[in-house]
Amino acid sequence: MKNERGFLLLLALLQFTNIMDFMIMMPLGPQLMKVFAINPEQFSTAVSAYTFSAGISGMVGAFWLDRLDRKTALLIMYAGFIVGTFCCAFAPTYLLLLTSRMVTGVFGGILGAVVMSIVADTIPEARRGAAMGIVSTSFSMASVFGVPFGLLLASQFDSWHAPFLFIVIVGIVIWVVLFKVLPEMKGHFEHHSTNGSALHNFITVISDRTVLIALSFMMLLMFGHFSIVPFISPYMVSNVGISEKELPLIYFFGGAATIFTAPFVGKISDKIGKPKVFFFFAIIALIPAFFITNLSAVGLIYALLLTTSFFIVSNGRFVPAMAITSTVVAPARRGTFMSINSSLMQLASGIATWVAGKIVIKANNGSLMNYEYVGYISIAASILALLMMPVLLASQKKEAAA
């Protein structure tokens, strides 16, 4: 593809709006709990509403995603995502916000699957780690610019609605650019059998042993990550002593660091091996997961060092993991697999957020209790994912030899 890097950056910009839409909910946690007079469990429900609806829609999308031109699928899903975010921007009550988050999740979940399918279809496996690294900078952009700027807008206009309106405006511009510059993407049709229904295609994918292992692996990885993430901001404010005005610094420094580390991780994954890089970061990630969830009142610098390291190593796990799992199916069924994978990852993150909301409680003095137990659950899930990686690699090797 001509101008491969520009193409990947455009997809990263799309993912930037998608990820910012999800991420902005978490630092807005302290404000939302005040404005709507909700408890931690209700807040976690608002966060997980997106992921649960994304998980369900992703499973539905698996039946038809490989039967559409990738460009068409991308534009439809992105348009729906923008409409859902628009509803969030003007939600006046908790119930309407909850409903709007569900609508956004219906489209946002499949959107990520389409992006990953496009990357896997158009970028050769030898360069796919680096490509995943570039697209992963969307998280960095959302952290460095999106979340701090969104919080600034919320403060400037004295309204938490403002960040969502910003995402809508940016999303419309990106949609128009995609419509004009993105070519048709029907390459996967060359490998697609005209025989068999969408249901047959779905069953063929999920009946593959290697696919089932890959799906279970990604679910555990996502569960371990999102057990911790939703309550980082509220915990930092109520227990560690970080002010709401200082919260953007957590996302700024974490995102700024991963802008450099994500592409680097992708490149070294292609160079020395994706499994080796995954194992390194997955093991190291257990350390900040423990300390963040057991943190007491400390200085801002120490807290930022800890949260920044968490962002770096967590992102370092996902870049090689996504590159590895993208190879478990043939191009003709890649969209189906990616949609199922995205669906189950969203469900795993939704369950993780819901579980954390059940465990974490607010004390009479306003502090959050039991966050350390969430950390232990996260570490256990991450260790299980680590143990599954050799099983996945062995299964892939066995299928390749068959």
N, C-alpha and C positions, 0 to 999 in steps of 0.2 A: 504493500500500500504506500502511495506517495505521502510524504510528510507524516510518517508514522508517529513521530513524537507529538506533533500538533494535534493529530487525531486522538491520541491518548490523553492529552491535556484537556481536550474538549469533553471527553468522557469524565475526566476527573472533576471538571467544573460542574457537570451535571450531578455527579455524586456528592460534590460539595454542598449543594442545596439540599439534597436528600439527607445527608448526614447532619448538617446544621439543624434541619427541621427536627430531627430526633434528639440531637445533643442539647439543644437550647432548653428543652424541658427540664433537664437536670439542674443546671445552675439557677433556673427560675423557681426551683423547688421551695426555697424559703419564702419567696414572694407569693407563690401560688397557695401555699399552706396558710398564709396570713389572709390573703384576699378572699379565698373561698372557705376559710375556717375549717380546713380538712386536716386529718391526721396522717401520719406516715403511710399507713396502709392505703388510704384513699389516694395519696400522691403516687404511690407505686402502681396503683390501678390505672391512673391516668397515663403513666409512662408505659406500662405494659399493654394498654389498649391498642397502641400502634403495633406492637410486636405480635400480639395474638391475631389481630385481623390480617396482618401481613403474612403470618404463617398459614392461615386458612386460605387466603387468596392465592398464595404461592402454590399450594397444593392443587388448586383448581387450574391455575395457569399452566401447570405441568402437562395438562391434557392437550393444549393447543399451541404452546409457545413455539414448538419446532415446525408448525404448519404455517407460520407467518414469516414474511420478510422481517429480518431483525430491525430494520429501520422503522417499519410500520408499528411493530410491537413497542419499540422504544418511545415513539411519539405518542401513542395512545396512552401508555402507562404514565408518561411524564405529564401529559395534559390532565389526567385524573389526579395525579399527585398535587399539581398546582391548585386545582379546584378545592381539594381537601384542605390544603394549607390556607387558602383564602377563607374557608369556613372557620379555621382555628383563629385567624387574625381578628375575626369579629364575634367570637363566642363570648356572650355576656355572663354565662353561668357555668358552673362545674359540669353539669349534665351535658350541655351543648359542647363544651370543650371535649369531654369524653367521647361524644359521638363524632365530632370532627376528627379526633385523633384516629378513630377507627376507620373513617373514610380515607384519610391520608394513608394509613397503613395498608389498606386494600391495594392501592396502586404502588406505593413506595416499596413494598416487599418484592413484587415482581420486577420492578424497575431495576433493582440491584442485580437480579438474576439475568436480565437481558444484557446489562452492561458486561457482566462477567462472561456471558456466552459470546458476545461480540469480541471481547479481548481474546478468548480462547480460540475463536474461529479465525481471526485475522492475524494473530501473532504466532509464529512458529514456537514450538516447545522450548527450543534452545534459548530464546529471548523472552520467554513468558514470565520468568521471575522478575526481570527488569521491568516488563510491562505492568505487572501487578504492583510493583513498587511505585511506578509513576501514578497509576490510578489510585493507589493507597494514599497519595499525598492529599487526596480530597479530605481525609480525616484531619491532616495537618492544617490545611487551609481553613477548615471549619473551626478548628481549635484556635489557631493563631488570629484569624481575622473574624470569622463568622460569629463565634460565641461572644468574644469581647465586644465586637461592634453591635451585636444584637442586644447585649446587656446595656450598652451605652444608649442605644435607642430607647430601650425600656425605661432607663433612668431619665433621659432627656425629655421624653414625652410623657413621663410618669404613667406608663401603661405597658403591661407585659404583652399586649397585642402587637406592638410595633415590630418586634423581630420577625413575626410570621408574615406581616405585610411586606417587609423587606425581601424575604425569601420568594414571595409571590412575584414581585417586580423583577427580580433577578432571573427567576425561573422562566418567565415569559420571554425575556430577551434570549436566553439560552435555547428555548424551544424553537424560536424563529430561526436562529443560526443553524441548529441541527437540521431543521426542515430544508434549509437552503443548501447546506454544504455536504450533508451526509449522503453518500451514495446508497443505492439499493444493496441490500445484503442478503443474497439468496444462495450463497455458496453451500450452505448446509443441505440445500435441496438436492444437490448432486449425489449426496450419500443417502438420501431419504428414500425408503421403500414406499411405493405407492400402495402396497398391500397392507392390510391391517388397519384397524381403527386406532383412534387416539388412546382408547383404553388399553388396547393390545400393546401399544408403544410404552405406555405408563407401566404396565405389568412387566414388560420385558426389562425395563430399567431397574425396577425395585426388586426383581427376582435375582439379580446378579449379586453374588456374594461380596465381591469387591466393592460394589456400590453401597451395599448395606453397611459395610465396615466404614467406608468413607463418610457416610451420612452420620453414623453414630459418633465417629471421631470429631466431626465438626460441631455436633450438638454439645458434646462434653466440653469442647474448647470454648464455645460461646457461653454455655452455662457458667463455667468457671469465671469468665470475664465479667458477665453482667450480673453476677451475684453481688459484686462490689461496686460497680460503676454508678448506678443510680443514686446511691446515698453518699457518694464522696463529698458533694457540695454541701448538703445539709449537715453532714458530720463535721466537716471542716469549720462550719460556722458555729454550730452549737457546742461542739466538744473541744475542738483544737484552738478556737479563738480567732479564726480568720474572719474578717469583716466581709459583708456582702460586696462592698466596693473592691475588695482585694480578690474576690473569687475569679474574675476574668484572668488574673495572673496565672492561675493554675492551668487554664486551657491555653493561654498564650505561650507560656514556656514549654508546656508539654507538646503542643502542636509545632512550635518553632523547632524543637529538637527533632521531631519525626519528619519534618520537611527534608532534613538532610539524611536521617537514618533510614527512612523507608526505601528511597531509590538505591541507597548503598546496600541495604539488606537484599534487595532484589538482584542486584548485580553479583554479589558474592554467592547468592543462592545458585545462580546460573553457573558460576565459576567453580565452586568447590563442592556443590551438591546441596540440594534443597533439604533433604532429611537432616544432614549435619547441622545446618543453620537453624532448622526448626528445633532440634534437640537442645542446642545451646541456649536459645532465647526462652524456650519453654521451661527449662530448669531454673534459669536466672529469674524468671517472672514470679516464681513462688516467693521470693524474698520480699519485694515491695508489697505483694498481696498480704503478707502477714503483718508487716509493720504499719501499713495504712489503716488496717482494721483494728489495730491495737494502740493507735496513737492517742496520746493525751495532749494537754495544752503545751504547745511548743512555739518557737519563733517562726515567723513567716518564711525565712530562708530555708530552714530545715524541712518545713512542710512542702515547699516548692521543689526541693531536691528529691524528696521522696515521691511526690506525685509525677514529676517529670520523668523519673526513672521508670515508674510504672507505665506511663504512656509509651516510652521507648521500647521496653522489652515486650509489652503486650502486642504492640504493632509488629514487632520483630517476629512474633510467633505466627501471626496471621498471613504475612506476605508469602513465606514458603508453603504454608499449609494450603492456601488457596491455589497456588501453582501446582502443588502435588495432586490435589483432588480434582483439578480441572482435566487431568489426563485419564481418569478412570472410565470414561465413556467415549464412543466414537462421535464425530461431529454431528451426525444425523440425529443423535439423541442427546446432544449436549444441552440444548435449551431445556428439555424435560428434566434432566438431571440437575441443572443449575437452579431451576425453579423449585424442585423438591428440596434441594439443599438449602436454598434461601428460606423456604418455608419452614423447614425444621430448625434452622438456625434462629429464625425469628421467634418460633415457638419456645425454643430453649431459653432465649434471652427473656422472653415474656414470663416464663415459669420462674426463672432465676430472680427476676425483679419482684414477682408476686411472693415468692418464698422469702426474699429479704424483707419485704414489707410486713410479712407475718411475724418475722423474728425481731426486727428492730422496733422498739417502742420508745415513746417520748416520756421522760421522767417529769416530775412536777416542776423541776427547775429549768425545764426546756431542753436539757441535754438528751442525746439519743443513747439508748442502752442496747446491749446484745450484738453490736456490730461485729465484735470479735468472732462470734459464732458463724456469722456470714462469711468471714474470712476463712475459717477452717473448712467450711463447706466448699468454698471456691478452690482452695488448695487441693482438696480431695478430688474434685472433678477434674482439675488440671492434671493431676498425677495420673488419673485414669486415661485421659487423652494421650499423655506421654506413653503409657503402656500400650495403647492401641496403635500407635504409629508403626512399630515393627510388624504388627499383624497385617496392617494395610499394605505395607511394602512387600511383604512376603506373598500376599494374595495377588498383588499386581504382577509380581515376577512369575508366579505360577501360571496366571492367565496368559502372559506374554509368551511363555514357553509352550503352552498348549497348542 
